[in-house]
Amino acid sequence: MQDFQEKISILMPAYNEAGHIGKNVLETQKSLEEIGVKNYEIIVIDDGSQDGTYEAALKVSKDGVVLAKKARKNHGKGRALRYGFRFATGDHVVFLDSDLDLHPRQIRLLLDIMRENDADIVVGSKRHAASVLQRYPKRRRIISYFYNLIVRILFASKISDTQTGLKLFKKKVLDDIFHRVLVKRFAFDVELLMVAHHLGYKIVDAPVVLDFNRPHRMGRVRVRDILRTWQDTLAVFYRLYWKKTYLKSRSRFSRNQEGAKE
């Protein structure tokens, strides 16, 4: 396996993950070395945790290799990723959930798929024919299936899965798209990917191995979260096809968001 020469920025949003964030960062470092990614940085973004996640991340931080950043309040995964992206210096950017349900060794496959397909974005997909889902709750599987099906119909998209927490982007794509994103929480992935699709970026699915190791069967997803996700998804559809919001210039977005703090 040849080493991957370009620099990779790993964004790891974390909320109340103090018990294992340090171990998972070290596991990510080890995995990157094993798959031939030598030039990388890991950016842990504490999304307003209340359990010492930031302090635990600081203990394993290293200048230029592992950075720990903290948002003052919990605003959601989307806002945390956008905040962390400010500090990214890599040529490519990976979104990686900090619980490591999706092991970081899979990053190499996404890099290879991006290169082979000349893609701008590679999205880990639970619905890929080669994916392996271990201990994935049936109820969550059903909700995910129907949500992604309706997203594909609404947005005329071929992306089979928007919500899986492993994604790879060329940094220049996020430079163009991130300032357009408005959703902070669960429909953030849909907004980001549908805007990219709308702007003509090439998006390719990749198989994943998912080991669902969360203590509760449904993870942190509650009924009100599902309802809010639907509300935000419809808002994305309205902004994309009716208001044409995402075609605004960067300066107009900057004025709309001026004064917002992480």
C-alpha positions in Angstrom: 0.0 0.0 0.0 1.5 3.3 -1.1 1.5 6.2 1.3 -1.0 9.0 0.7 1.0 12.1 0.2 -1.6 14.9 0.4 -2.5 16.3 3.8 -5.8 15.1 5.4 -7.8 17.0 8.0 -10.0 14.8 10.2 -12.9 16.7 11.8 -14.2 14.8 14.9 -17.3 16.5 16.5 -17.9 15.3 20.0 -20.6 15.8 22.6 -20.3 14.3 26.1 -17.6 11.8 24.9 -15.1 12.3 27.8 -15.0 8.6 28.6 -13.5 7.6 25.4 -12.5 10.6 23.3 -8.8 10.3 24.2 -8.7 6.6 23.4 -10.5 7.2 20.1 -8.2 10.0 19.0 -5.2 7.7 19.6 -6.9 4.9 17.7 -7.5 7.3 14.8 -3.8 8.3 14.8 -2.7 4.7 14.8 -5.1 3.8 12.0 -4.0 6.7 9.8 -0.4 5.5 10.1 -1.4 2.0 9.3 -3.3 2.9 6.1 -0.4 5.1 4.8 -1.7 8.5 5.7 1.3 10.2 7.1 0.5 13.8 6.6 -2.6 14.6 8.7 -4.2 16.6 11.5 -7.1 15.6 13.8 -9.3 18.4 15.0 -11.6 17.5 17.9 -14.5 19.9 18.2 -16.2 19.8 21.6 -19.8 20.8 20.9 -20.5 22.4 24.3 -20.1 19.2 26.3 -20.8 19.1 30.1 -18.6 16.2 31.0 -15.0 17.2 30.4 -14.8 16.1 26.8 -12.6 19.2 25.9 -10.2 18.6 28.8 -9.9 14.9 27.8 -9.1 15.9 24.2 -6.5 18.4 25.4 -4.6 15.5 27.1 -3.9 13.9 23.8 -3.5 17.0 21.7 -0.2 17.6 19.9 0.9 20.8 18.1 0.1 20.5 14.4 -1.2 16.9 14.8 -4.1 16.9 17.2 -6.0 20.0 18.0 -8.8 20.4 20.6 -11.4 23.2 20.0 -14.4 24.0 22.1 -17.7 25.7 21.3 -19.2 27.5 24.2 -22.7 26.1 23.7 -24.2 23.0 22.2 -25.4 24.0 18.8 -25.4 20.7 16.9 -23.1 18.6 14.8 -23.3 20.9 11.7 -22.3 24.0 13.6 -19.5 22.1 15.3 -18.1 20.9 11.9 -18.3 24.3 10.4 -16.4 25.7 13.4 -13.8 23.0 13.2 -13.3 23.6 9.5 -12.0 27.1 10.2 -8.8 25.4 11.5 -8.4 22.8 8.8 -5.3 23.1 6.6 -5.4 19.8 4.7 -6.0 19.3 1.0 -8.8 16.9 1.9 -11.3 16.9 4.8 -12.8 13.9 6.5 -15.9 14.0 8.8 -15.5 11.2 11.3 -17.9 10.6 14.2 -15.9 10.5 17.4 -17.6 7.4 18.8 -15.8 5.4 16.0 -18.9 3.3 15.1 -17.2 3.7 11.7 -13.6 2.8 12.2 -11.0 5.3 10.8 -9.2 2.6 8.9 -12.0 2.9 6.3 -10.7 6.4 5.4 -8.2 4.8 3.0 -11.0 3.2 0.9 -12.7 6.6 0.6 -9.5 8.1 -0.6 -9.0 5.4 -3.2 -12.6 5.7 -4.4 -12.2 9.5 -4.7 -9.0 9.1 -6.8 -10.4 6.3 -9.0 -13.6 8.2 -9.8 -12.2 11.7 -9.9 -14.9 12.6 -7.3 -15.2 15.7 -5.3 -17.0 14.0 -2.4 -17.2 10.4 -1.2 -20.0 9.5 1.2 -20.0 6.4 3.3 -23.3 4.6 2.7 -25.1 2.1 4.9 -27.1 1.1 1.8 -24.1 0.3 -0.4 -24.3 -3.4 -1.5 -20.9 -4.1 0.0 -21.6 -2.4 3.4 -21.6 -4.5 6.6 -23.9 -3.4 9.5 -23.2 -4.9 12.9 -25.6 -4.6 15.8 -27.6 -1.9 13.9 -31.0 -1.6 15.5 -33.9 -2.5 13.3 -36.0 0.5 14.2 -33.2 2.9 13.4 -32.5 1.0 10.1 -36.2 1.5 9.0 -36.2 5.2 9.9 -32.9 5.7 8.1 -34.2 3.8 5.0 -37.4 5.8 4.6 -35.7 9.1 5.3 -33.1 8.6 2.7 -35.6 7.4 0.2 -37.7 10.5 0.5 -34.6 12.7 0.4 -33.7 11.1 -2.9 -37.1 11.7 -4.3 -37.4 15.3 -3.0 -34.0 16.3 -4.4 -33.7 14.1 -7.4 -30.5 12.7 -6.0 -28.7 9.4 -6.5 -27.0 9.6 -3.1 -28.2 6.5 -1.3 -27.3 7.6 2.3 -26.8 11.2 3.6 -26.6 10.5 7.3 -23.6 8.1 7.8 -20.9 9.8 9.8 -18.0 9.2 7.5 -17.5 11.5 4.6 -14.5 12.7 2.5 -14.3 16.1 0.7 -11.8 18.0 -1.3 -11.2 21.0 0.8 -11.9 23.4 -2.1 -15.4 22.0 -2.3 -16.1 22.9 1.4 -14.5 26.3 0.8 -17.2 26.9 -1.7 -20.1 25.2 0.1 -19.8 25.6 3.9 -20.6 29.3 4.0 -24.0 28.5 2.3 -25.0 26.0 5.0 -27.6 27.1 7.5 -28.8 24.0 9.3 -27.0 23.3 12.6 -28.2 19.9 13.6 -29.6 16.7 12.1 -30.5 17.8 8.5 -27.0 19.4 8.2 -25.7 16.5 6.1 -28.7 16.7 3.7 -28.2 20.4 3.2 -24.5 20.2 2.6 -24.8 17.3 0.1 -27.8 18.6 -1.7 -26.2 22.0 -2.2 -23.1 20.2 -3.5 -25.2 18.1 -5.8 -27.1 21.2 -7.0 -23.8 23.0 -7.7 -22.6 20.1 -9.9 -20.0 18.5 -7.7 -19.4 14.8 -8.3 -20.5 12.7 -5.3 -19.8 9.0 -5.0 -21.0 6.4 -2.5 -18.6 4.1 -0.6 -19.3 0.9 1.4 -18.8 1.0 5.1 -18.5 -1.3 8.1 -20.7 0.0 10.9 -20.3 -1.4 14.4 -23.2 0.2 16.3 -21.8 0.2 19.9 -23.9 2.9 21.5 -25.4 2.0 24.9 -29.0 2.8 23.9 -30.7 1.0 20.9 -31.7 4.2 19.2 -28.5 6.1 20.2 -29.3 9.7 20.8 -32.1 10.1 18.3 -35.4 11.1 19.9 -38.9 11.5 18.4 -38.6 15.3 18.6 -35.2 15.0 16.8 -36.8 13.1 14.0 -39.6 15.7 13.6 -37.1 18.5 13.6 -35.0 16.7 11.0 -38.1 16.6 8.7 -38.8 20.2 9.3 -35.3 21.2 8.5 -35.2 19.0 5.4 -38.3 20.6 4.0 -36.8 24.0 4.7 -33.7 23.0 2.7 -36.0 22.0 -0.2 -37.8 25.4 0.0 -34.5 27.4 0.1 -33.0 25.3 -2.7 -35.9 25.3 -5.2 -38.0 28.3 -4.3 -35.9 31.0 -2.8 -32.6 30.0 -4.6 -30.9 30.9 -1.3 -27.8 28.8 -2.0 -26.9 30.7 -5.1 -26.2 33.9 -3.2 -22.7 35.3 -3.1 -20.4 34.6 -0.2 -20.7 38.3 0.9 -24.5 38.1 1.2 -24.2 35.0 3.3 -21.6 36.7 5.5 -23.9 39.7 6.1 -26.7 37.3 7.0 -24.6 35.5 9.5 -22.6 38.5 10.9 -22.5 38.5 14.6 -23.1 34.8 15.0 -20.8 33.2 17.6 -19.8 29.6 18.1 
